[in-house]
Amino acid sequence: MLAQLGERIKLARMRRKLSSTVVAQRAGISRTSVYKVESGDPGATLGTYFRVLAVLGLERDINVLAADDKVGRKLQDLALTPATAARRAKVLQ
């Protein structure tokens, strides 16, 4: 998954005709860090990924991550269901 993300970031950089050196300078990181991001290295920090995305104008994309947590909402709904049923039962008694 990180390798795919890195590849998409690399393609975004290339589409903008930016060298890795320019991205590194603008992000305030080393070229090595840019290479790590573009290769999907798990050792690169989230902050480094974010800085590179910001240079590419893609920083808002980070807001999409886990934005629609369908599984979490279903689990939450399942946890609420018994309590709701118990309250209804008390009201009916």
C-alpha positions, 0 to 999 in steps of 0.5 A, spaced: 500 500 500 505 504 501 509 503 495 502 504 491 502 511 495 509 512 493 508 511 486 502 516 485 506 521 489 512 520 484 507 521 478 504 527 481 511 530 482 513 528 475 506 531 472 508 537 475 515 537 472 518 538 479 525 535 480 526 531 487 531 536 489 526 542 488 521 538 492 526 536 497 528 544 498 520 546 498 518 541 503 525 542 507 527 535 507 533 531 504 532 528 497 533 522 500 527 523 504 523 524 498 526 518 495 523 514 501 516 517 500 516 515 493 518 508 494 513 507 500 519 506 505 515 505 512 521 509 515 518 515 512 514 519 517 507 521 516 510 528 517 514 527 511 509 524 507 505 530 508 510 535 507 511 532 500 503 532 499 503 540 501 509 541 496 505 538 490 498 541 492 495 535 495 495 536 502 487 536 502 488 529 500 490 527 507 483 528 509 480 523 505 484 518 509 479 514 514 474 519 513 468 514 511 469 509 517 463 504 515 466 498 519 467 503 525 460 506 524 457 499 524 460 497 530 458 503 534 451 502 531 451 494 534 454 497 540 448 502 541 443 497 539 442 493 545 442 499 549 436 502 545 432 495 545 433 495 553 431 502 554 425 501 549 423 495 554 423 499 560 419 504 557 414 499 555 413 495 562 
